[in-house]
Amino acid sequence: MFVSLAVVTVLMSALLLASAGAKTLRTRHITEQMSTLGVPQRMMAFLIGAQIAGAVGVIAGLWWGPVGIAAAIGLTLYFAGAVASHLRVGDLKGAPLAAVLTLASVALIVLRAATL
């Protein structure tokens, strides 16, 4: 079970860091998506920080379970908010990926709790 946790943790962390990097670089795709969702530019630093903190937290959680669970709960809320934001503006292309990431975050909670 711990191997599954480690694999999902590494994949999720890599994805979070890549997304934070894209937000930092203000790629065209990200800029358009955030504009569509109505996310103000001043919130970008918060979103980037939340993604980096989530990545660091789930990695640290491999050694200290409660930190991993707390980080995964935060990521679940982050991505559930992303799903709600996409659905609020009718962006049905962006919602499925956010939903999958919400489920992956829930999986991190379950896997880490099962390996304590």
Phi and psi restraints in degrees (value plus and minus 20) as a CYANA .aco file:
   2 PHE   PHI     -83.9   -43.9
   2 PHE   PSI     -53.8   -13.8
   3 VAL   PHI     -83.8   -43.8
   3 VAL   PSI     -61.7   -21.7
   4 SER   PHI     -81.4   -41.4
   4 SER   PSI     -63.1   -23.1
   5 LEU   PHI     -79.5   -39.5
   5 LEU   PSI     -66.1   -26.1
   6 ALA   PHI     -82.7   -42.7
   6 ALA   PSI     -62.3   -22.3
   7 VAL   PHI     -84.4   -44.4
   7 VAL   PSI     -68.7   -28.7
   8 VAL   PHI     -84.3   -44.3
   8 VAL   PSI     -57.9   -17.9
   9 THR   PHI     -83.1   -43.1
   9 THR   PSI     -67.6   -27.6
  10 VAL   PHI     -84.8   -44.8
  10 VAL   PSI     -63.2   -23.2
  11 LEU   PHI     -83.8   -43.8
  11 LEU   PSI     -64.7   -24.7
  12 MET   PHI     -84.6   -44.6
  12 MET   PSI     -62.4   -22.4
  13 SER   PHI     -83.2   -43.2
  13 SER   PSI     -62.7   -22.7
  14 ALA   PHI     -82.3   -42.3
  14 ALA   PSI     -62.2   -22.2
  15 LEU   PHI     -85.3   -45.3
  15 LEU   PSI     -61.9   -21.9
  16 LEU   PHI     -83.3   -43.3
  16 LEU   PSI     -63.8   -23.8
  17 LEU   PHI     -87.9   -47.9
  17 LEU   PSI     -56.4   -16.4
  18 ALA   PHI     -85.4   -45.4
  18 ALA   PSI     -61.6   -21.6
  19 SER   PHI     -86.6   -46.6
  19 SER   PSI     -61.8   -21.8
  20 ALA   PHI     -82.6   -42.6
  20 ALA   PSI     -58.8   -18.8
  21 GLY   PHI     -83.7   -43.7
  21 GLY   PSI     -62.4   -22.4
  22 ALA   PHI     -84.3   -44.3
  22 ALA   PSI     -58.9   -18.9
  23 LYS   PHI     -86.7   -46.7
  23 LYS   PSI     -59.4   -19.4
  24 THR   PHI     -83.8   -43.8
  24 THR   PSI     -60.7   -20.7
  25 LEU   PHI     -99.5   -59.5
  25 LEU   PSI     -28.4    11.6
  26 ARG   PHI      34.3    74.3
  26 ARG   PSI      31.2    71.2
  27 THR   PHI     -80.7   -40.7
  27 THR   PSI     136.5   176.5
  28 ARG   PHI     -77.5   -37.5
  28 ARG   PSI     -65.5   -25.5
  29 HIS   PHI     -79.0   -39.0
  29 HIS   PSI     -67.4   -27.4
  30 ILE   PHI     -85.4   -45.4
  30 ILE   PSI     -63.6   -23.6
  31 THR   PHI     -80.3   -40.3
  31 THR   PSI     -64.2   -24.2
  32 GLU   PHI     -85.4   -45.4
  32 GLU   PSI     -62.6   -22.6
  33 GLN   PHI     -84.4   -44.4
  33 GLN   PSI     -65.3   -25.3
  34 MET   PHI     -84.7   -44.7
  34 MET   PSI     -56.1   -16.1
  35 SER   PHI     -84.8   -44.8
  35 SER   PSI     -63.6   -23.6
  36 THR   PHI     -80.5   -40.5
  36 THR   PSI     -59.4   -19.4
  37 LEU   PHI     -99.0   -59.0
  37 LEU   PSI     -31.6     8.4
  38 GLY   PHI      59.0    99.0
  38 GLY   PSI       5.0    45.0
  39 VAL   PHI    -102.9   -62.9
  39 VAL   PSI     100.9   140.9
  40 PRO   PHI     -88.5   -48.5
  40 PRO   PSI     128.7   168.7
  41 GLN   PHI     -77.5   -37.5
  41 GLN   PSI     -52.2   -12.2
  42 ARG   PHI     -87.0   -47.0
  42 ARG   PSI     -35.6     4.4
  43 MET   PHI    -106.3   -66.3
  43 MET   PSI     -31.3     8.7
  44 MET   PHI     -80.2   -40.2
  44 MET   PSI     -62.3   -22.3
  45 ALA   PHI     -81.7   -41.7
  45 ALA   PSI     -59.0   -19.0
  46 PHE   PHI     -83.9   -43.9
  46 PHE   PSI     -65.6   -25.6
  47 LEU   PHI     -84.0   -44.0
  47 LEU   PSI     -61.6   -21.6
  48 ILE   PHI     -82.1   -42.1
  48 ILE   PSI     -66.8   -26.8
  49 GLY   PHI     -81.4   -41.4
  49 GLY   PSI     -60.4   -20.4
  50 ALA   PHI     -84.2   -44.2
  50 ALA   PSI     -60.3   -20.3
  51 GLN   PHI     -87.7   -47.7
  51 GLN   PSI     -62.8   -22.8
  52 ILE   PHI     -86.0   -46.0
  52 ILE   PSI     -63.5   -23.5
  53 ALA   PHI     -81.6   -41.6
  53 ALA   PSI     -59.6   -19.6
  54 GLY   PHI     -83.5   -43.5
  54 GLY   PSI     -63.4   -23.4
  55 ALA   PHI     -82.9   -42.9
  55 ALA   PSI     -67.2   -27.2
  56 VAL   PHI     -84.6   -44.6
  56 VAL   PSI     -61.0   -21.0
  57 GLY   PHI     -83.6   -43.6
  57 GLY   PSI     -64.0   -24.0
  58 VAL   PHI     -91.6   -51.6
  58 VAL   PSI     -52.5   -12.5
  59 ILE   PHI     -85.7   -45.7
  59 ILE   PSI     -67.4   -27.4
  60 ALA   PHI     -80.5   -40.5
  60 ALA   PSI     -50.7   -10.7
  61 GLY   PHI     -86.0   -46.0
  61 GLY   PSI     -36.3     3.7
  62 LEU   PHI     -85.3   -45.3
  62 LEU   PSI     -48.2    -8.2
  63 TRP   PHI    -118.8   -78.8
  63 TRP   PSI     -52.9   -12.9
  64 TRP   PHI    -149.6  -109.6
  64 TRP   PSI      79.7   119.7
  65 GLY   PHI     -70.5   -30.5
  65 GLY   PSI     -67.3   -27.3
  66 PRO   PHI     -79.9   -39.9
  66 PRO   PSI     -53.8   -13.8
  67 VAL   PHI     -86.1   -46.1
  67 VAL   PSI     -62.1   -22.1
  68 GLY   PHI     -83.0   -43.0
  68 GLY   PSI     -60.7   -20.7
  69 ILE   PHI     -86.2   -46.2
  69 ILE   PSI     -64.6   -24.6
  70 ALA   PHI     -81.1   -41.1
  70 ALA   PSI     -63.5   -23.5
  71 ALA   PHI     -84.2   -44.2
  71 ALA   PSI     -61.5   -21.5
  72 ALA   PHI     -87.0   -47.0
  72 ALA   PSI     -54.2   -14.2
  73 ILE   PHI     -84.7   -44.7
  73 ILE   PSI     -64.1   -24.1
  74 GLY   PHI     -79.9   -39.9
  74 GLY   PSI     -62.5   -22.5
  75 LEU   PHI     -85.9   -45.9
  75 LEU   PSI     -57.5   -17.5
  76 THR   PHI     -80.2   -40.2
  76 THR   PSI     -65.3   -25.3
  77 LEU   PHI     -85.6   -45.6
  77 LEU   PSI     -61.2   -21.2
  78 TYR   PHI     -78.1   -38.1
  78 TYR   PSI     -71.1   -31.1
  79 PHE   PHI     -95.1   -55.1
  79 PHE   PSI     -50.0   -10.0
  80 ALA   PHI     -83.6   -43.6
  80 ALA   PSI     -58.2   -18.2
  81 GLY   PHI     -84.0   -44.0
  81 GLY   PSI     -56.7   -16.7
  82 ALA   PHI     -85.1   -45.1
  82 ALA   PSI     -62.3   -22.3
  83 VAL   PHI     -79.5   -39.5
  83 VAL   PSI     -68.1   -28.1
  84 ALA   PHI     -80.7   -40.7
  84 ALA   PSI     -60.4   -20.4
  85 SER   PHI     -83.5   -43.5
  85 SER   PSI     -63.4   -23.4
  86 HIS   PHI     -84.7   -44.7
  86 HIS   PSI     -63.9   -23.9
  87 LEU   PHI     -88.6   -48.6
  87 LEU   PSI     -54.5   -14.5
  88 ARG   PHI     -78.5   -38.5
  88 ARG   PSI     -57.2   -17.2
  89 VAL   PHI    -119.2   -79.2
  89 VAL   PSI     -14.8    25.2
  90 GLY   PHI      56.7    96.7
  90 GLY   PSI       2.0    42.0
  91 ASP   PHI    -105.8   -65.8
  91 ASP   PSI      66.2   106.2
  92 LEU   PHI     -99.2   -59.2
  92 LEU   PSI     -29.4    10.6
  93 LYS   PHI     -99.9   -59.9
  93 LYS   PSI     -54.6   -14.6
  94 GLY   PHI    -107.7   -67.7
  94 GLY   PSI     -44.4    -4.4
  95 ALA   PHI     -83.7   -43.7
  95 ALA   PSI     -61.5   -21.5
  96 PRO   PHI     -80.8   -40.8
  96 PRO   PSI     -61.5   -21.5
  97 LEU   PHI     -83.8   -43.8
  97 LEU   PSI     -63.0   -23.0
  98 ALA   PHI     -82.4   -42.4
  98 ALA   PSI     -56.7   -16.7
  99 ALA   PHI     -86.7   -46.7
  99 ALA   PSI     -61.3   -21.3
 100 VAL   PHI     -82.6   -42.6
 100 VAL   PSI     -61.5   -21.5
 101 LEU   PHI     -88.3   -48.3
 101 LEU   PSI     -51.8   -11.8
 102 THR   PHI     -82.9   -42.9
 102 THR   PSI     -66.2   -26.2
 103 LEU   PHI     -85.6   -45.6
 103 LEU   PSI     -57.1   -17.1
 104 ALA   PHI     -84.9   -44.9
 104 ALA   PSI     -57.0   -17.0
 105 SER   PHI     -86.4   -46.4
 105 SER   PSI     -59.2   -19.2
 106 VAL   PHI     -84.1   -44.1
 106 VAL   PSI     -60.1   -20.1
 107 ALA   PHI     -80.8   -40.8
 107 ALA   PSI     -57.4   -17.4
 108 LEU   PHI     -82.5   -42.5
 108 LEU   PSI     -60.5   -20.5
 109 ILE   PHI     -81.1   -41.1
 109 ILE   PSI     -69.5   -29.5
 110 VAL   PHI     -84.1   -44.1
 110 VAL   PSI     -66.7   -26.7
 111 LEU   PHI     -83.6   -43.6
 111 LEU   PSI     -62.3   -22.3
 112 ARG   PHI     -88.7   -48.7
 112 ARG   PSI     -60.1   -20.1
 113 ALA   PHI     -83.5   -43.5
 113 ALA   PSI     -56.6   -16.6
 114 ALA   PHI     -92.7   -52.7
 114 ALA   PSI     -39.7     0.3
 115 THR   PHI    -125.6   -85.6
 115 THR   PSI     -10.6    29.4
